[in-house]
Amino acid sequence: MLNPRPCVPRLLSAITRCYKPYSTSIKSLEDLAKLKSLDDVDPDLVRKLINERTDELNSQAELAMLKQMQSQENQQQQQALKKFVRPMWIFLLMSSFFYLTGHYIWWRLEYDEREIELHKQVQALREELDSTIAAKHSEAEPALPREDLKKPKKWYLAWLW
C-alpha cells in the first residue's frame, strides 16, 4: 500500500515555507542580487520584481521601437518630398520661361503697332507742313525794301549802354 511517511516531510516543509518570516527589505532585483541565497525570500516577491522589471524593459523597448518607426517615417517623407522638389522646380522654371517669352512677344507686337501708328502720324504732319510751305511760297509776297531791314544791335552794346 501507500506509505504515508514520505508525504509528511513534504507537508511540513510546505507549511514552514508558508509561515516562514521573509525578509521585507528587498525592493528591487539589485537587492536580490546582493543576497547570498534566495531561501529566505518570498517567491511571490521575486515573481513580482521580475514582472515589474520585465514590464519596464518591455516599455523601454516599445519606446525605442516607436522612435525608430517615427524616424523611418520621417525619412520616407523626406524622400517623398525629394522626389517632387526637382520636378516642381523644373515646372516652375519652364512655366515662367514660357510666360516671359509670351509677354515679350506681346510687348514687341504692341511696340510695332504703336510705331506704325506714330509713323503714319508723322507722315500726315509732314504732308501738312509741306502743303503749308508750298502755299506760302506760291503767294509770292512782295519783297521788303532794304531800308526797313535794320541791323540788329550787338549783344555787348546792350550791356555797356
C-alpha positions in Angstrom: 0.0 0.0 0.0 0.9 3.6 0.2 3.5 4.7 2.5 2.3 7.8 4.4 5.7 8.6 5.7 7.4 10.4 2.7 4.4 12.7 2.4 4.8 14.1 5.9 8.2 15.8 5.4 6.9 17.5 2.3 3.9 18.7 4.0 5.9 20.0 6.9 8.3 21.8 4.6 5.4 23.4 2.7 3.9 24.6 6.0 7.1 26.0 7.2 7.6 27.8 3.9 4.2 29.4 4.2 4.7 30.6 7.7 8.4 31.5 7.4 9.1 35.1 8.1 10.5 36.6 4.9 12.9 39.5 4.6 10.8 42.5 3.5 13.8 44.9 3.0 14.0 43.8 -0.7 12.7 46.5 -3.0 14.4 45.7 -6.4 16.2 42.9 -8.3 19.5 44.5 -7.4 18.7 43.9 -3.7 18.1 40.3 -4.6 21.4 40.0 -6.4 23.2 41.2 -3.2 21.8 38.3 -1.2 23.8 35.1 -0.8 20.8 32.8 -1.1 17.2 33.1 -2.1 15.9 30.7 0.6 14.7 33.5 2.9 12.9 35.4 0.0 9.2 35.1 -0.7 8.7 33.6 -4.2 5.8 35.9 -4.9 8.1 38.9 -4.2 10.7 37.5 -6.6 7.9 36.9 -9.2 6.6 40.5 -8.7 10.0 42.1 -9.0 10.8 40.1 -12.2 7.4 41.0 -13.7 8.0 44.7 -12.9 11.4 44.7 -14.4 10.1 42.8 -17.5 7.3 45.4 -17.9 9.8 48.2 -17.6 12.1 46.7 -20.2 9.2 46.0 -22.5 8.0 49.6 -22.3 11.6 50.8 -23.0 11.8 48.5 -26.0 8.4 49.8 -27.2 9.5 53.4 -26.9 12.7 52.6 -28.8 10.7 50.8 -31.5 8.3 53.8 -31.8 11.2 56.2 -32.1 12.7 54.1 -34.8 9.4 53.8 -36.6 9.0 57.6 -36.4 12.5 58.3 -37.7 11.9 55.8 -40.6 8.6 57.6 -41.4 10.3 61.0 -41.4 13.0 59.6 -43.7 10.3 58.3 -46.1 8.5 61.6 -46.1 11.8 63.4 -46.8 12.5 61.0 -49.7 8.9 61.5 -51.0 9.4 65.3 -50.9 12.8 65.0 -52.7 11.0 63.1 -55.5 8.7 66.1 -56.0 11.0 69.1 -55.4 13.1 68.8 -58.6 10.1 68.3 -60.9 8.4 71.2 -59.2 11.4 73.5 -59.8 11.6 72.4 -63.4 7.9 73.1 -63.9 8.2 76.5 -62.3 11.2 77.5 -64.4 9.6 76.2 -67.6 6.3 77.9 -67.0 8.0 81.2 -66.1 10.1 80.9 -69.2 7.1 80.4 -71.4 5.2 83.2 -69.7 8.0 85.7 -70.1 8.5 84.7 -73.7 4.8 85.2 -74.4 4.9 88.5 -72.6 7.9 89.7 -74.6 6.2 88.8 -77.9 3.1 90.6 -76.8 5.1 93.8 -75.9 7.0 93.6 -79.1 3.8 93.4 -81.2 2.3 96.4 -79.2 5.5 98.3 -79.8 5.5 97.6 -83.5 1.8 98.6 -83.7 2.4 101.9 -81.9 5.5 102.6 -84.1 3.3 102.1 -87.2 0.7 104.5 -85.8 3.3 107.2 -84.9 4.9 106.8 -88.4 1.5 107.4 -90.0 1.0 110.5 -87.8 4.5 111.8 -88.7 3.7 111.3 -92.5 0.4 113.2 -92.1 2.1 116.1 -90.3 4.9 116.2 -92.8 2.4 116.3 -95.7 0.5 119.1 -94.0 3.7 121.0 -93.4 4.9 120.6 -97.0 1.5 121.8 -98.3 1.6 124.8 -96.0 5.1 125.7 -97.1 4.1 125.3 -100.7 1.1 127.5 -100.3 3.2 130.2 -98.6 5.7 130.2 -101.5 3.0 130.3 -104.1 1.5 133.5 -102.8 4.7 135.4 -103.7 4.7 138.3 -101.3 6.4 141.5 -102.4 9.9 141.8 -101.2 10.5 144.2 -98.3 12.6 147.3 -99.1 16.2 147.4 -97.8 15.5 150.4 -95.6 13.1 148.6 -93.4 15.7 146.0 -92.6 17.9 147.1 -89.7 21.0 145.5 -88.5 20.5 144.1 -85.0 22.4 145.5 -82.2 25.4 143.7 -81.0 24.8 142.0 -77.7 27.7 143.6 -75.8 26.4 147.1 -76.6 23.2 146.4 -74.6 25.4 145.7 -71.6 27.6 148.7 -71.8 25.0 151.4 -72.6 
